[in-house]
Amino acid sequence: MIVTRFHNLEKLAFDVEFLSPTFLGGADQHAELRSAPFKNLLRQWWRVANGHRSASDLRKIEGELFGTVLGDNSAQASQVRLVLEKGKIFSIANKLPNLQPRLNHPNVKVPVDRLLYLGYGPISKITRDFITPGSVVNIAIYIKKSTTEMFEKTISLLHHFGTIGSRSRNGFGSISLNIKNKIQLSSLPQLIKENISFADRMKQENKTYPAQLCLDEKNLLCWEYMPDNPIDVKKAWQEILHNFAEIYMKTRTQFKFTAKNELEARHLLGYPAGQNHVVAGWGSRMPSQLRLMVKRNEQEQIVGRILHLAHPIPKKWDNKLGAQTDIWKKVHSFLDGQPSLKRCGGV
């Protein structure tokens, strides 16, 4: 039988290298490879690559490409097919290193484990299985030939900024791509030319979701850390997350809590922010717009990156605490002041 949506397709092939522990798995919490998380990751960065479109156009085109069960029309099947298999190097473990010294968190009475701070949930008294750094999987994506250029930009963004799995915004699940065929990866300066200023992005109150990369003046809202040994994957990811745990903690805790269960400036950086700081009417969680990751730069060195994928929040904000833009500028200024960080991807 001929499956019509999978004929006359372009094949895009690449290897995915895991650069930090990656928590991928099923309901039993055991590490396993499934195509669904990778397809979802592709879909996420496709939205960013096409974030210049209106919300309605983006939803329509996304549904046509990736499938949907929403809308007035009948359900549409995905036009994108993804196949993956383990590479020659692939392993699973369940014990993480103990990064010393522990963090002295101003809101916690005892020193905090650095990886626990970044990975609470998959990391607890019993750590879940994880895919080890240095492991590789092979991926082939089959797409319509007419969408090849669109997906090249998507895959470029995924290579520079993509992470996958549990706590993937906090440095875990970091990946790098090794292209096999027909994909022209864009450099960071090339990607930045097509994006939007931070000030203009924060005015788009109808787009309260991750869309385009943002710049302030000519600088990408991305900060880079160079480890002492940028060649050794096992040493590099530990040094990067060791330092990122402290930088991230200080970034958040510069905004002090003044009362229990009241809206605070710190909530803009991610919600909830502790059991005693639940905001009435805010409902479910709101993930941080700051994304921590381990990446390979264009010289194939392993680096750490902190990306602010900026957008207005989808919850009611009180400007008495300061405008969202002003609070984020304090975050940017704080990161600019860290001696171990430098801006990356300027134009």
Secondary structure, DSSP 8 states (H G I E B T S, - for coil): ---GGGSSEEEEEEEEEE-S-B--B-TT--B---HHHHHHHHHHHHHHHTTTS-HHHHHHHHHHHH-BS-SSS--B--S-EEEEEE-SS--EE------SS-B--TT-SS-B-HHHHHHBTTBSSS---EE-TT-EEEEEEEEEGGGHHHHHHHHHHHHHH-B-STTTTBTTTBEEEEEEES-----HHHHHTTSEEHHHHHT-TT--S--S-EEETTEESEEEE--S-SS-HHHHHHHHHHHHHHHHHHHHHTS---STTS--GGGGGSB--STT---TT--S-B--SEEEEEEE-TTS-EEEEEEE-----SS---GGG--HHHHHHHHHHHHHT-TTEEE-S--
